[in-house]
Amino acid sequence: MYNFEYQRPQSVADAAKAISGKEDAKLLAGGMTLIPTLKQRLAKPTDLVDLGRVAELRGIKRDGNALVIGAMTRHVEVATSDAVKTAIPALAQLAEMIGDPQVRNRGTIGGSIANNDPAADYPAALLGLNATVVTNKRKIAADDFFKGMFETALGADEIITAVSFPTAEKAGYEKFRNPASRYAIVGVFVARTGGQARVAVTGAGPVVFRQKDMEAALNKSWSADAVAAIKQSANGLNSDIHASAEYRAHLVTVMAKRAVAKAG
Ligand SMILES: Cc1cc2nc3c(=O)[nH]c(=O)nc-3n(C[C@H](O)[C@H](O)[C@H](O)COP(=O)(O)OP(=O)(O)OC[C@H]3O[C@@H](n4cnc5c(N)ncnc54)[C@H](O)[C@@H]3O)c2cc1C
C-alpha cells in the first residue's frame, strides 16, 4: 500500500513549504526514476510534492552569455529548442540521445541532475560547460554539485529551480550507449569556454569527473589528435556485466576523440 500525502503546489515557495522540515518528503518531477522506485518500495515518502504545475520551473531563456533552463524542462524541449540549438547545439544533441521518446517526453533536467545516476548524460554537460545549478536557496557550481554515486550537494529541502549554462565557443558530446536503456556506458562532453577546455566523463566512474590530462592537451591544441594518445586509468572505474573498467577506460579516449571532432 502507498501511504503518502500528495500535493500539487503552484509555486516554488509553496513547494518549499510543503517539504520544509519533512525528512521523508519527496519532490516529483517527471517520475521517470521516482515512480519505479516507489513501485519497488525502495522509497516510502511521507509526502509526494508534484512540481508539474509550477510554471516558473519550466522554460528556456537566453540571459546575456548564458542559457538558462528551468528544472522542469523536459528533455524533448531541450532537444527541439531553437534557443538551445543556436546557443549550444551539443546540449540539444545530448538531450536527443537520452533514453527513448517516452523518457524524453517525461524526464526533466532537474530530475536528472538531482538523481545523479552515474550513467546519466546531463551531468557531463553541466561539468563540461562549467554550468551553475540554481536552487531556491543558492547557486552551486557544477564542480561542487556532483558528489558521488546518486549523491549531490543538495540539502534535504532544497529545490533545483534552473541550470545556467555559459555559451561555449565549441562543444561536443559523444556516448557509447547501453543498447537497452540508452544510458551512457561512457559519455564524454568536451567544451571550450572563454578559451579554456573542459572534458567531462560520465558512465565510466561512480560519478561524473573531469579528465584533466585531456583538458591540458586541448588547451595546447584543440584537435581530436591532441587527445588520441591520452589513456584514462582504469583504477576506480565501474566494472559490470556491460563493460569492464579497462574497456570503459579505453572508451573514454575513443569518445573524447569523437566529441572533439564533432565540436569542430
Ligand atoms: C528506460 C529509461 C531510460 C533512460 N535513459 C536515460 C539515458 O539514456 N540518459 C540519461 O541521462 N537518463 C536516462 N534516463 C533517466 C531520465 O532521463 C530521467 O531524467 C531521470 O529518470 C529522472 O527522471 P525525472 O526527471 O522524471 O525525475 P523524477 O523521477 O521525478 O525525480 C528523480 C529524483 O530527483 C528529485 N527531483 C526532481 N526534481 C527536482 C528538483 N527540481 N529539485 C530537487 N530534486 C528534484 C526527485 O525527488 C527524485 O529524487 C532513463 C530513464 C528510464 C526510465
The ligand as a MOL file (V3000), in Angstrom:
LIG
                    3D

  0  0  0     0  0            999 V3000
M  V30 BEGIN CTAB
M  V30 COUNTS 53 58 0 0 0
M  V30 BEGIN ATOM
M  V30 1 C 14.0440 3.4820 -19.5430 0
M  V30 2 C 14.8290 4.6950 -19.1470 0
M  V30 3 C 15.9190 5.0830 -19.9170 0
M  V30 4 C 16.6760 6.1950 -19.5550 0
M  V30 5 N 17.7460 6.5280 -20.3230 0
M  V30 6 C 18.4880 7.5940 -19.9680 0
M  V30 7 C 19.6190 7.9880 -20.7540 0
M  V30 8 O 19.9410 7.4160 -21.8020 0
M  V30 9 N 20.3460 9.0530 -20.3190 0
M  V30 10 C 20.0100 9.7640 -19.1870 0
M  V30 11 O 20.6990 10.7230 -18.8470 0
M  V30 12 N 18.9370 9.4340 -18.4640 0
M  V30 13 C 18.1720 8.3840 -18.8190 0
M  V30 14 N 17.0770 8.0730 -18.0760 0
M  V30 15 C 16.7300 8.9500 -16.9270 0
M  V30 16 C 15.7350 10.0530 -17.3390 0
M  V30 17 O 16.3350 10.8310 -18.3050 0
M  V30 18 C 15.2450 10.9840 -16.2080 0
M  V30 19 O 15.8340 12.2540 -16.2950 0
M  V30 20 C 15.5320 10.5180 -14.8330 0
M  V30 21 O 14.9720 9.2290 -14.7110 0
M  V30 22 C 14.8790 11.4560 -13.7970 0
M  V30 23 O 13.5060 11.4660 -14.0690 0
M  V30 24 P 12.5670 12.7160 -13.8290 0
M  V30 25 O 13.1270 13.9320 -14.4100 0
M  V30 26 O 11.2200 12.2820 -14.2610 0
M  V30 27 O 12.6310 12.9140 -12.2210 0
M  V30 28 P 11.8640 12.0950 -11.0720 0
M  V30 29 O 11.9560 10.6440 -11.3270 0
M  V30 30 O 10.5100 12.6580 -10.8470 0
M  V30 31 O 12.7890 12.5040 -9.8320 0
M  V30 32 C 14.0920 11.9710 -9.7020 0
M  V30 33 C 14.7220 12.4680 -8.3930 0
M  V30 34 O 15.0110 13.8590 -8.4760 0
M  V30 35 C 14.3490 14.5950 -7.4340 0
M  V30 36 N 13.9570 15.8640 -8.0550 0
M  V30 37 C 13.2130 16.0220 -9.1710 0
M  V30 38 N 13.1100 17.3270 -9.4920 0
M  V30 39 C 13.8050 18.0170 -8.5470 0
M  V30 40 C 14.0750 19.4020 -8.3410 0
M  V30 41 N 13.6250 20.3620 -9.1640 0
M  V30 42 N 14.8470 19.7430 -7.2760 0
M  V30 43 C 15.3420 18.8010 -6.4420 0
M  V30 44 N 15.1100 17.4680 -6.5920 0
M  V30 45 C 14.3490 17.0850 -7.6310 0
M  V30 46 C 13.1860 13.7090 -7.0290 0
M  V30 47 O 12.7740 13.9650 -5.6990 0
M  V30 48 C 13.7840 12.3210 -7.1730 0
M  V30 49 O 14.5730 12.0120 -6.0550 0
M  V30 50 C 16.3240 6.9670 -18.4160 0
M  V30 51 C 15.1950 6.5970 -17.6410 0
M  V30 52 C 14.4600 5.4800 -17.9990 0
M  V30 53 C 13.2540 5.1080 -17.1670 0
M  V30 END ATOM
M  V30 BEGIN BOND
M  V30 1 1 1 2
M  V30 2 1 2 3
M  V30 3 2 2 52
M  V30 4 2 3 4
M  V30 5 1 4 5
M  V30 6 1 4 50
M  V30 7 2 5 6
M  V30 8 1 6 7
M  V30 9 1 6 13
M  V30 10 2 7 8
M  V30 11 1 7 9
M  V30 12 1 9 10
M  V30 13 2 10 11
M  V30 14 1 10 12
M  V30 15 2 12 13
M  V30 16 1 13 14
M  V30 17 1 14 15
M  V30 18 1 14 50
M  V30 19 1 15 16
M  V30 20 1 16 17
M  V30 21 1 16 18
M  V30 22 1 18 19
M  V30 23 1 18 20
M  V30 24 1 20 21
M  V30 25 1 20 22
M  V30 26 1 22 23
M  V30 27 1 23 24
M  V30 28 2 24 25
M  V30 29 1 24 26
M  V30 30 1 24 27
M  V30 31 1 27 28
M  V30 32 2 28 29
M  V30 33 1 28 30
M  V30 34 1 28 31
M  V30 35 1 31 32
M  V30 36 1 32 33
M  V30 37 1 33 34
M  V30 38 1 33 48
M  V30 39 1 34 35
M  V30 40 1 35 36
M  V30 41 1 35 46
M  V30 42 1 36 37
M  V30 43 1 36 45
M  V30 44 2 37 38
M  V30 45 1 38 39
M  V30 46 1 39 40
M  V30 47 2 39 45
M  V30 48 1 40 41
M  V30 49 2 40 42
M  V30 50 1 42 43
M  V30 51 2 43 44
M  V30 52 1 44 45
M  V30 53 1 46 47
M  V30 54 1 46 48
M  V30 55 1 48 49
M  V30 56 2 50 51
M  V30 57 1 51 52
M  V30 58 1 52 53
M  V30 END BOND
M  V30 END CTAB
M  END
